[in-house]
Amino acid sequence: MDDGRLPALVALRTRGSYMPCRSVDPPVTFPAWCTCVTGVNPGRHGIFDFTEQAQGDYAIRFLNSTHRRVPALWNILSDAGKRVCVLGVPGTYPPEPVNGVMVAGFDSPVATSIDRSFVHPPELYERVRAWRFADFQEHDIGEGWHAMALERLLNKIDDKSRIAVELFQSEPWDFFMVVFGESDTVSHHFWSFHDPNSPRHQPGYEQAICNVYERLDRAVARLIECAGEDVTVAVCSDHGFGGAGTGVVHINNWLAARGHLSFMPARESILKRAALTLTPQRARGALFRRFQGMATRAESHSRFAGIDFTRTRAWSDELNYFPSVRVNLKGREPDGQIARADYDAFCDDLCAEMESWDVVSRARRREDVYDGPYIDRAPDIILKLALEDGYSHSCIRSRVGPAFRRLQPHEFLGGKERGMTGNHRPKGVLFLSKPTPCGAACLEDIAPTVLSELGVAGPRMDGTSLLDEYVEISETALSGMARPAGYSADQEREIEGRLRALGYFE
């Protein structure tokens, strides 16, 4: 902005307000956007990640919009008779029957682009069919990848901007929301080019992040022009970004070295990893369909492969974006090793033990991070990894070797699950086209701000309005809310295959 490269955002800052906006803890995409549109923390809306651990099993299940347990802005506004248009918000598949239009976010069970199943109403599909998500793999990064990725990111912004403007102009909406995820993708993979001080810095694409932000600024300008002066505009991010260093953390290796975890014989672990990571991407779907039972189990247990739970007291999913530890609790897990009577003391002791590890700056029990009836869906212990000279370590899976190591130069370009060059940070940004006395915000403040600006009362929220007073009501009709409904086996295989291509799982 200070270099004059983002004039639309500068104009918003001059016209209204600009402030830091705190994300959820840790700053994870799904729960962050759910918090943004509900005004409550994950302990109340029930979404902590793309997946959650299946009850009574060492397995995961994929979450969708029906697992969100509180109303979102579009539910409340639809019930109040307001017209809404919601485009590309993560955590919205399947689309809800809103009073208006919804194109679901990237958790939908398709590979790279939308189909009719996540457009409401379905007859809108032909107008929005060019809406695309990550249409390239983010896991294996080789020669020519960055040039291809940057071109596609810029093209996707143009496509989404065109669709958004056309829909914006189609009728006088009361509420219009669109999410552009390209700033996230480019920051994950181009940070080391952008930042000359990065310990992983390489020349080549120094302007890539700025180019994406300039293209996004143009999209913001077009939407603001369509909106006119009498429409309140907000621009917010679900989290911030920063550079990644060369440190790699293997949490399960640390737990094993401290006697809390035991691995199975290497051969079994290697076979499971090979089935999930060495099979060519295009062949996985056919193999999954042919060996459905085995494939489903391999998918569900991909995070747990190689762990001997009969001799394990605690383990980690080792997710780079969500470092955490789960306790193998008797009566909850099939091979639980920690008695319920010992659970509290074990968690407290393990938190203290982990904070003695210099790569962990903080280890907290989940009830100290979240508040609400659904905190039992979160991992038992939430970790915050330490920064090294301002750069974050990468949490990557390993079944052998040390608990901490350094990336070698040939690994610097990384990829998701292989140490990306940029990682999430807890402080994002918020622009408002109106002045506010507040100097800072959090994601919980967005929903009550929208409702207060539209004069619509809603349920109790954790956040407060940054503009006018928010009117709270004790109950609200949830006509748009669906009962929790899991994905089919075929849908789960498609989702995991696509998220694995994006690098979320190994």
C-alpha positions as CSV (number, residue, x, y, z in Angstrom):
1,M,0.0,0.0,0.0
2,D,2.7,2.5,0.9
3,D,4.3,1.9,-2.5
4,G,1.1,2.9,-4.2
5,R,0.5,-0.6,-5.7
6,L,-2.8,-1.2,-4.0
7,P,-4.9,1.9,-4.6
8,A,-8.3,0.3,-3.8
9,L,-7.1,-0.7,-0.3
10,V,-5.5,2.6,0.3
11,A,-8.8,4.3,-0.6
12,L,-10.6,2.1,1.9
13,R,-8.1,2.9,4.6
14,T,-8.4,6.6,3.9
15,R,-12.2,6.5,3.8
16,G,-12.7,4.4,6.8
17,S,-10.7,2.1,9.0
18,Y,-7.7,-0.3,8.8
19,M,-6.7,-2.5,11.7
20,P,-5.2,-5.8,12.6
21,C,-7.6,-8.7,13.0
22,R,-6.8,-11.6,15.2
23,S,-7.6,-15.1,13.9
24,V,-8.6,-18.3,15.7
25,D,-6.0,-20.2,17.6
26,P,-4.2,-21.8,15.8
27,P,-5.0,-19.9,12.6
28,V,-6.6,-22.7,10.5
29,T,-8.7,-22.0,7.4
30,F,-11.9,-23.9,8.1
31,P,-12.5,-22.9,11.7
32,A,-11.3,-19.3,11.0
33,W,-13.9,-18.7,8.2
34,C,-16.6,-20.5,10.3
35,T,-15.8,-18.1,13.2
36,C,-15.8,-15.1,10.8
37,V,-19.4,-15.9,9.7
38,T,-20.8,-17.1,13.0
39,G,-19.2,-14.7,15.5
40,V,-18.3,-17.5,17.9
41,N,-15.1,-19.5,18.6
42,P,-14.6,-23.1,17.3
43,G,-15.7,-24.5,20.7
44,R,-19.2,-23.2,20.0
45,H,-19.5,-23.8,16.2
46,G,-17.8,-27.2,16.4
47,I,-15.4,-26.9,13.4
48,F,-11.7,-27.2,14.2
49,D,-10.2,-28.4,10.9
50,F,-11.1,-30.1,7.6
51,T,-11.6,-33.3,9.5
52,E,-12.2,-34.6,13.0
53,Q,-11.3,-37.8,14.7
54,A,-14.0,-40.4,14.4
55,Q,-15.6,-41.3,17.7
56,G,-14.2,-44.6,19.1
57,D,-11.7,-45.2,16.3
58,Y,-8.2,-44.3,15.1
59,A,-9.7,-42.7,12.0
60,I,-10.8,-39.4,10.6
61,R,-13.9,-38.2,9.0
62,F,-14.4,-35.2,6.7
63,L,-16.5,-32.3,7.8
64,N,-18.9,-30.2,5.8
65,S,-21.4,-27.3,6.3
66,T,-23.9,-29.6,8.1
67,H,-21.4,-30.1,11.0
68,R,-21.5,-26.4,11.9
69,R,-23.7,-26.2,14.9
70,V,-24.6,-22.5,15.0
71,P,-26.2,-20.3,12.4
72,A,-24.0,-18.3,10.0
73,L,-24.7,-14.8,8.7
74,W,-26.6,-16.1,5.7
75,N,-28.9,-18.2,7.9
76,I,-29.8,-15.3,10.2
77,L,-30.2,-12.8,7.3
78,S,-32.3,-15.2,5.2
79,D,-34.6,-15.8,8.1
80,A,-34.9,-12.0,8.4
81,G,-36.0,-11.7,4.8
82,K,-32.7,-10.3,3.5
83,R,-31.2,-11.3,0.1
84,V,-27.8,-12.8,0.3
85,C,-25.1,-13.8,-2.2
86,V,-22.2,-16.0,-0.8
87,L,-19.3,-17.1,-3.0
88,G,-16.5,-19.4,-2.3
89,V,-16.5,-19.4,1.5
90,P,-14.6,-22.4,2.9
91,G,-16.8,-24.7,4.9
92,T,-20.0,-24.2,3.0
93,Y,-20.4,-27.5,1.1
94,P,-23.1,-28.6,0.6
95,P,-24.7,-25.2,-0.1
96,E,-27.5,-24.2,2.2
97,P,-31.0,-23.1,0.9
98,V,-30.4,-19.4,1.5
99,N,-32.6,-16.5,0.4
100,G,-30.4,-15.8,-2.5
101,V,-27.3,-17.4,-4.0
102,M,-24.5,-19.6,-2.7
103,V,-21.5,-21.1,-4.5
104,A,-19.9,-23.4,-1.9
105,G,-16.2,-23.3,-1.0
106,F,-13.4,-25.7,-1.8
107,D,-14.4,-28.4,0.6
108,S,-16.8,-29.8,-2.0
109,P,-16.3,-33.3,-3.3
110,V,-14.9,-32.5,-6.8
111,A,-11.4,-32.3,-8.0
112,T,-10.7,-28.7,-9.1
113,S,-13.9,-27.0,-10.3
114,I,-17.5,-26.8,-9.3
115,D,-20.5,-28.8,-10.4
116,R,-24.2,-28.3,-9.8
117,S,-24.0,-30.0,-6.4
118,F,-22.6,-27.0,-4.7
119,V,-24.5,-24.2,-6.4
120,H,-27.8,-22.9,-4.9
121,P,-30.0,-22.6,-6.7
122,P,-28.7,-25.3,-9.1
123,E,-30.0,-23.5,-12.2
124,L,-27.4,-20.8,-11.5
125,Y,-24.6,-23.2,-12.4
126,E,-24.2,-22.2,-16.0
127,R,-23.4,-18.6,-14.9
128,V,-20.8,-19.6,-12.4
129,R,-19.3,-22.8,-13.9
130,A,-15.9,-21.0,-14.4
131,W,-15.4,-20.8,-10.7
132,R,-12.3,-22.9,-9.8
133,F,-10.3,-23.9,-6.8
134,A,-6.7,-25.2,-6.7
135,D,-6.4,-26.5,-10.3
136,F,-2.8,-27.5,-9.8
137,Q,-1.0,-29.8,-7.4
138,E,0.7,-28.1,-4.4
139,H,2.5,-31.1,-3.1
140,D,5.2,-32.0,-5.6
141,I,7.0,-28.8,-6.8
142,G,9.5,-29.2,-9.6
143,E,10.9,-27.3,-12.5
144,G,8.4,-24.9,-14.2
145,W,5.9,-25.3,-11.3
146,H,6.1,-21.7,-10.1
147,A,5.6,-20.1,-13.5
148,M,2.5,-22.3,-14.1
149,A,1.1,-21.7,-10.6
150,L,1.5,-17.9,-10.8
151,E,-0.2,-17.7,-14.2
152,R,-3.2,-19.8,-13.0
153,L,-3.5,-17.9,-9.8
154,L,-3.8,-14.6,-11.7
155,N,-6.3,-16.1,-14.2
156,K,-8.4,-17.5,-11.4
157,I,-8.7,-14.1,-9.7
158,D,-9.9,-12.7,-13.0
159,D,-12.5,-15.4,-13.5
160,K,-13.8,-15.1,-9.9
161,S,-13.8,-11.3,-10.1
162,R,-15.9,-11.4,-13.4
163,I,-18.4,-13.8,-11.9
164,A,-18.7,-11.8,-8.6
165,V,-19.2,-8.5,-10.5
166,E,-21.9,-10.1,-12.7
167,L,-23.8,-11.5,-9.7
168,F,-23.3,-8.3,-7.8
169,Q,-25.0,-6.3,-10.5
170,S,-27.8,-8.8,-11.0
171,E,-29.9,-7.5,-8.1
172,P,-29.6,-5.2,-5.0
173,W,-28.3,-7.6,-2.4
174,D,-28.5,-6.9,1.3
175,F,-25.4,-9.0,2.0
176,F,-22.7,-10.0,-0.5
177,M,-19.6,-12.0,0.4
178,V,-16.8,-13.4,-1.7
179,V,-13.6,-15.2,-0.7
180,F,-10.5,-15.1,-2.9
181,G,-8.0,-17.7,-1.7
182,E,-5.2,-16.8,-4.1
183,S,-3.4,-14.6,-1.6
184,D,-3.1,-17.7,0.7
185,T,-1.7,-20.0,-2.0
186,V,0.9,-17.5,-3.3
187,S,2.1,-16.7,0.2
188,H,2.6,-20.4,1.0
189,H,4.7,-21.1,-2.0
190,F,6.4,-17.8,-3.1
191,W,7.4,-16.3,0.3
192,S,11.1,-17.2,0.0
193,F,11.2,-15.4,-3.4
194,H,9.4,-12.3,-1.9
195,D,11.5,-12.0,1.3
196,P,15.2,-11.3,0.7
197,N,15.9,-12.1,4.4
198,S,14.3,-15.6,4.3
199,P,16.8,-18.3,5.1
200,R,15.3,-20.1,2.2
201,H,15.5,-17.1,-0.2
202,Q,16.1,-17.8,-3.9
203,P,15.9,-15.4,-6.8
204,G,13.3,-15.8,-9.5
205,Y,9.8,-14.7,-8.6
206,E,10.4,-11.7,-6.3
207,Q,7.2,-9.9,-7.5
208,A,4.8,-12.9,-7.4
209,I,3.1,-12.1,-4.1
210,C,2.8,-8.4,-5.0
211,N,1.4,-9.3,-8.5
212,V,-1.3,-11.4,-6.9
213,Y,-2.1,-8.6,-4.4
214,E,-2.3,-6.1,-7.2
215,R,-4.7,-8.3,-9.1
216,L,-6.8,-8.8,-6.0
217,D,-6.8,-5.0,-5.4
218,R,-8.3,-4.6,-8.9
219,A,-11.0,-7.1,-8.0
220,V,-11.8,-5.1,-4.8
221,A,-11.9,-1.9,-6.9
222,R,-14.4,-3.3,-9.3
223,L,-16.7,-4.5,-6.5
224,I,-16.5,-1.2,-4.7
225,E,-17.4,0.6,-7.9
226,C,-20.4,-1.6,-8.3
227,A,-21.4,-1.1,-4.7
228,G,-21.5,2.7,-4.7
229,E,-21.0,5.1,-1.8
230,D,-24.1,4.0,0.2
231,V,-22.9,0.4,0.7
232,T,-20.7,-0.6,3.7
233,V,-17.6,-2.5,2.5
234,A,-15.3,-4.8,4.6
235,V,-12.2,-6.6,3.4
236,C,-10.8,-9.1,5.9
237,S,-8.4,-12.0,6.0
238,D,-8.9,-15.2,7.9
239,H,-5.3,-15.1,9.2
240,G,-1.9,-13.5,8.4
241,F,1.3,-14.8,6.9
242,G,5.0,-15.0,7.6
243,G,8.0,-16.8,6.4
244,A,9.1,-20.3,7.2
245,G,12.7,-21.1,8.2
246,T,14.8,-24.2,7.7
247,G,13.8,-26.0,11.0
248,V,11.6,-29.1,10.7
249,V,9.7,-30.5,13.7
250,H,8.7,-34.2,14.0
251,I,6.4,-34.3,17.0
252,N,5.8,-38.0,17.0
253,N,9.5,-38.7,17.0
254,W,9.9,-36.5,20.1
255,L,7.0,-38.3,21.8
256,A,8.6,-41.6,21.0
257,A,12.0,-40.5,22.3
258,R,10.2,-39.4,25.6
259,G,8.5,-42.8,25.9
260,H,5.0,-41.6,25.1
261,L,4.6,-43.2,21.7
262,S,5.7,-46.5,20.0
263,F,6.0,-47.1,16.3
264,M,5.1,-50.4,14.6
265,P,7.7,-52.3,12.7
266,A,9.0,-50.2,9.8
267,R,7.9,-52.5,7.1
268,E,4.2,-52.1,7.9
269,S,4.5,-48.3,8.2
270,I,6.4,-48.1,4.9
271,L,3.8,-50.1,3.1
272,K,1.0,-47.9,4.3
273,R,2.9,-44.7,3.4
274,A,3.8,-46.1,0.0
275,A,0.2,-46.8,-0.8
276,L,-0.8,-43.2,0.0
277,T,2.2,-41.2,-1.3
278,L,3.8,-43.2,-4.2
279,T,0.8,-44.1,-6.2
280,P,0.4,-41.6,-9.1
281,Q,-2.3,-39.1,-8.4
282,R,-4.5,-40.0,-11.4
283,A,-4.4,-43.7,-10.5
284,R,-5.5,-43.4,-6.9
285,G,-9.2,-43.0,-7.7
286,A,-9.3,-46.2,-9.7
287,L,-7.3,-48.1,-7.1
288,F,-9.6,-46.8,-4.3
289,R,-12.7,-47.9,-6.2
290,R,-11.2,-51.4,-7.0
291,F,-10.0,-52.0,-3.4
292,Q,-12.7,-50.0,-1.6
293,G,-12.5,-51.6,1.8
294,M,-8.8,-51.5,2.0
295,A,-8.5,-48.1,0.5
296,T,-11.1,-46.5,2.8
297,R,-9.2,-47.9,5.8
298,A,-5.9,-46.7,4.4
299,E,-7.3,-43.2,3.8
300,S,-9.0,-42.9,7.2
301,H,-5.9,-44.2,9.0
302,S,-3.3,-42.2,7.0
303,R,-2.5,-40.0,9.9
304,F,-2.2,-43.0,12.3
305,A,-0.1,-45.3,10.1
306,G,2.9,-46.8,11.8
307,I,1.8,-46.0,15.4
308,D,1.4,-48.9,17.9
309,F,-1.5,-47.7,19.9
310,T,-1.3,-50.6,22.4
311,R,2.0,-49.0,23.6
312,T,1.2,-45.3,23.0
313,R,0.0,-42.7,25.5
314,A,0.0,-39.7,23.2
315,W,0.4,-39.0,19.5
316,S,0.2,-36.1,17.0
317,D,-1.5,-35.7,13.6
318,E,1.6,-33.7,12.8
319,L,-0.3,-31.1,10.7
320,N,1.9,-28.2,9.8
321,Y,-1.0,-25.7,10.1
322,F,-2.4,-27.3,13.3
323,P,0.4,-28.7,15.6
324,S,-1.3,-30.6,18.4
325,V,-1.2,-33.7,20.5
326,R,-3.9,-36.3,21.2
327,V,-4.1,-38.4,24.4
328,N,-4.8,-42.1,24.0
329,L,-7.5,-42.2,26.6
330,K,-9.1,-45.4,27.9
331,G,-12.8,-45.6,27.1
332,R,-12.5,-43.1,24.3
333,E,-9.9,-44.7,22.1
334,P,-10.0,-48.4,21.3
335,D,-6.6,-49.1,22.7
336,G,-6.5,-46.3,25.3
337,Q,-3.6,-46.3,27.7
338,I,-4.3,-43.3,30.0
339,A,-7.0,-43.8,32.6
340,R,-9.7,-41.1,32.9
341,A,-8.7,-40.6,36.5
342,D,-5.1,-39.7,35.3
343,Y,-6.1,-37.6,32.3
344,D,-5.9,-34.2,33.8
345,A,-2.5,-34.8,35.5
346,F,-1.1,-36.4,32.3
347,C,-2.2,-33.5,30.2
348,D,-0.7,-30.9,32.6
349,D,2.5,-32.8,32.9
350,L,2.8,-33.3,29.1
351,C,2.2,-29.6,28.5
352,A,5.0,-28.7,30.9
353,E,7.2,-31.3,29.3
354,M,6.6,-30.1,25.8
355,E,7.2,-26.5,26.8
356,S,10.7,-27.6,27.9
357,W,11.4,-28.4,24.3
358,D,12.9,-25.3,22.8
359,V,10.9,-25.6,19.5
360,V,7.6,-25.3,21.4
361,S,6.8,-21.9,22.8
362,R,3.5,-22.9,24.3
363,A,1.5,-26.0,25.0
364,R,-2.1,-25.6,26.2
365,R,-5.0,-27.9,27.0
366,R,-7.9,-27.4,24.7
367,E,-10.2,-26.0,27.4
368,D,-7.7,-23.2,27.8
369,V,-7.9,-22.3,24.1
370,Y,-11.6,-22.8,23.3
371,D,-14.9,-22.3,25.1
372,G,-18.2,-24.0,24.3
373,P,-20.0,-27.4,24.1
374,Y,-17.9,-28.8,21.3
375,I,-14.4,-28.6,22.7
376,D,-14.2,-32.3,23.0
377,R,-13.9,-32.4,19.2
378,A,-10.5,-30.6,19.4
379,P,-7.1,-32.3,20.0
380,D,-6.3,-32.6,23.7
381,I,-3.3,-30.3,23.6
382,I,-2.8,-27.3,21.3
383,L,0.8,-26.4,20.4
384,K,2.4,-23.1,19.4
385,L,5.8,-23.6,17.7
386,A,8.5,-21.2,18.5
387,L,9.7,-18.7,15.9
388,E,13.4,-18.6,15.0
389,D,14.5,-15.1,14.1
390,G,10.9,-14.4,13.1
391,Y,10.6,-17.5,10.9
392,S,8.4,-20.5,11.7
393,H,9.4,-24.1,11.9
394,S,7.6,-26.6,9.7
395,C,5.8,-29.6,11.3
396,I,6.3,-32.6,9.0
397,R,5.6,-36.3,9.5
398,S,8.3,-38.8,10.0
399,R,8.5,-42.3,11.5
400,V,12.2,-42.5,11.9
401,G,15.0,-40.1,12.8
402,P,15.4,-37.1,15.1
403,A,12.6,-34.9,16.5
404,F,14.2,-31.8,14.9
405,R,16.3,-31.4,11.8
406,R,17.2,-28.8,9.2
407,L,16.0,-28.7,5.6
408,Q,18.7,-29.2,3.0
409,P,18.9,-26.6,0.1
410,H,17.3,-29.0,-2.3
411,E,14.2,-29.0,0.0
412,F,13.9,-25.3,0.3
413,L,11.1,-25.0,-2.3
414,G,9.1,-27.5,-0.3
415,G,5.4,-27.9,-0.8
416,K,2.5,-28.6,1.5
417,E,3.4,-31.4,4.0
418,R,7.0,-30.8,2.9
419,G,7.7,-27.5,4.5
420,M,6.2,-24.6,2.7
421,T,8.1,-21.3,2.4
422,G,5.3,-19.3,4.0
423,N,3.1,-20.3,6.9
424,H,0.0,-18.9,8.6
425,R,0.3,-16.2,11.4
426,P,-2.5,-15.3,13.9
427,K,-2.8,-11.6,12.9
428,G,-4.7,-10.8,9.8
429,V,-6.1,-7.5,8.6
430,L,-9.5,-5.8,8.4
431,F,-10.6,-2.8,6.3
432,L,-14.0,-1.0,6.9
433,S,-15.4,1.7,4.7
434,K,-16.6,3.5,7.8
435,P,-14.6,4.9,10.7
436,T,-14.6,2.9,14.0
437,P,-13.2,3.8,17.4
438,C,-11.7,0.3,17.6
439,G,-8.0,0.0,17.0
440,A,-8.0,-3.8,16.6
441,A,-10.5,-6.6,15.9
442,C,-10.9,-10.3,15.9
443,L,-12.7,-12.7,13.6
444,E,-15.6,-13.0,16.1
445,D,-16.4,-9.3,15.5
446,I,-17.2,-9.6,11.8
447,A,-20.6,-11.3,12.1
448,P,-22.0,-9.0,14.8
449,T,-20.7,-6.0,12.8
450,V,-22.5,-7.1,9.7
451,L,-25.8,-7.7,11.6
452,S,-25.7,-4.4,13.4
453,E,-25.1,-2.6,10.2
454,L,-28.1,-4.3,8.6
455,G,-30.3,-3.8,11.7
456,V,-30.8,-7.5,12.2
457,A,-30.8,-9.1,15.6
458,G,-29.1,-12.5,16.1
459,P,-28.0,-15.0,18.7
460,R,-25.4,-14.5,21.4
461,M,-21.9,-14.2,19.9
462,D,-18.4,-14.0,21.3
463,G,-17.5,-10.9,19.3
464,T,-18.9,-7.4,19.4
465,S,-19.9,-5.0,16.6
466,L,-17.2,-2.5,15.5
467,L,-19.9,-0.1,14.3
468,D,-23.4,0.3,15.8
469,E,-24.6,-1.7,18.8
470,Y,-25.4,-5.4,18.1
471,V,-28.9,-6.5,19.2
472,E,-28.8,-10.0,20.7
473,I,-31.9,-12.2,21.0
474,S,-32.1,-15.3,23.1
475,E,-33.2,-17.6,20.3
476,T,-33.3,-17.6,16.6
477,A,-35.0,-19.8,14.0
478,L,-32.5,-21.9,12.2
479,S,-34.5,-22.7,9.1
480,G,-31.4,-22.8,6.9
481,M,-29.4,-25.2,9.2
482,A,-29.2,-28.8,8.2
483,R,-28.7,-31.8,10.5
484,P,-25.1,-33.2,10.5
485,A,-24.7,-35.5,7.5
486,G,-21.4,-37.1,6.6
487,Y,-20.0,-37.6,3.1
488,S,-20.5,-40.8,1.3
489,A,-17.6,-43.2,0.9
490,D,-17.1,-42.0,-2.7
491,Q,-17.2,-38.4,-1.7
492,E,-14.7,-38.9,1.1
493,R,-12.3,-40.6,-1.3
494,E,-12.6,-37.7,-3.7
495,I,-12.1,-35.1,-1.0
496,E,-9.1,-36.8,0.5
497,G,-7.6,-37.3,-2.9
498,R,-7.9,-33.6,-3.7
499,L,-6.7,-32.4,-0.3
500,R,-3.8,-34.8,-0.5
501,A,-3.0,-33.3,-3.9
502,L,-3.1,-29.9,-2.2
503,G,-0.6,-31.3,0.3
504,Y,-2.8,-31.3,3.4
505,F,-2.1,-35.0,4.2
506,E,0.7,-37.4,3.4
